[in-house]
Amino acid sequence: MPKLKTHKGTAKRIKITGSGKIARERAYGNHILAKKSKARKRNMKTAAFIKGKIAKNVKTALGV
């Protein structure tokens, strides 16, 4: 079976942590920030972790 190519769009958006978890950035943090609360904006800075079946699909796309 041939090697799988890395899905570059996924690779640019997702990082794999040292422990093997899959981290992604949160949405809605780029514009129209005046109406969003400080707490909401602060929480958008933190990484979100992907788990379950989607994590398996992402690992396949990354070739991990």
C-alpha positions as CSV (number, residue, x, y, z in Angstrom):
1,M,0.0,0.0,0.0
2,P,1.4,3.4,-0.9
3,K,2.2,6.2,1.6
4,L,-0.6,8.6,2.4
5,K,-0.1,12.3,1.7
6,T,-0.6,14.8,4.5
7,H,-3.7,16.9,4.2
8,K,-2.1,20.3,4.2
9,G,-5.2,22.2,5.1
10,T,-5.6,20.1,8.3
11,A,-1.9,20.3,9.1
12,K,-2.0,24.1,9.1
13,R,-4.9,24.2,11.6
14,I,-4.1,21.5,14.0
15,K,-1.2,20.6,16.3
16,I,-0.5,17.4,18.1
17,T,0.6,17.9,21.7
18,G,3.4,16.0,23.3
19,S,1.0,13.6,25.0
20,G,-0.7,12.9,21.7
21,K,-3.8,15.0,22.0
22,I,-5.1,17.0,19.0
23,A,-5.4,20.7,19.6
24,R,-7.2,23.3,17.5
25,E,-8.0,27.0,17.7
26,R,-11.4,28.2,18.6
27,A,-13.7,30.1,16.1
28,Y,-15.2,33.6,16.2
29,G,-12.1,35.4,17.5
30,N,-11.2,37.6,14.5
31,H,-13.7,40.4,14.1
32,I,-16.8,42.0,15.7
33,L,-15.0,41.8,19.1
34,A,-16.6,44.9,20.7
35,K,-19.8,43.1,21.6
36,K,-18.1,40.0,23.0
37,S,-17.4,39.9,26.7
38,K,-13.8,39.8,28.1
39,A,-14.3,36.3,29.4
40,R,-15.6,35.1,26.1
41,K,-12.7,36.6,24.2
42,R,-10.2,35.2,26.8
43,N,-11.7,31.7,26.4
44,M,-11.4,31.9,22.6
45,K,-7.6,32.1,23.0
46,T,-7.3,28.7,24.7
47,A,-6.9,25.6,22.6
48,A,-9.8,23.2,22.1
49,F,-9.1,19.4,22.0
50,I,-10.5,17.1,19.4
51,K,-11.6,13.6,20.6
52,G,-13.5,10.6,19.5
53,K,-14.2,9.6,15.9
54,I,-13.2,13.0,14.5
55,A,-9.8,12.7,16.2
56,K,-9.3,9.4,14.4
57,N,-10.2,11.1,11.1
58,V,-7.8,14.0,11.7
59,K,-5.0,11.6,12.5
60,T,-5.6,9.8,9.3
61,A,-5.5,13.1,7.4
62,L,-2.2,14.0,9.0
63,G,-0.7,10.6,8.4
64,V,-0.1,9.9,12.1
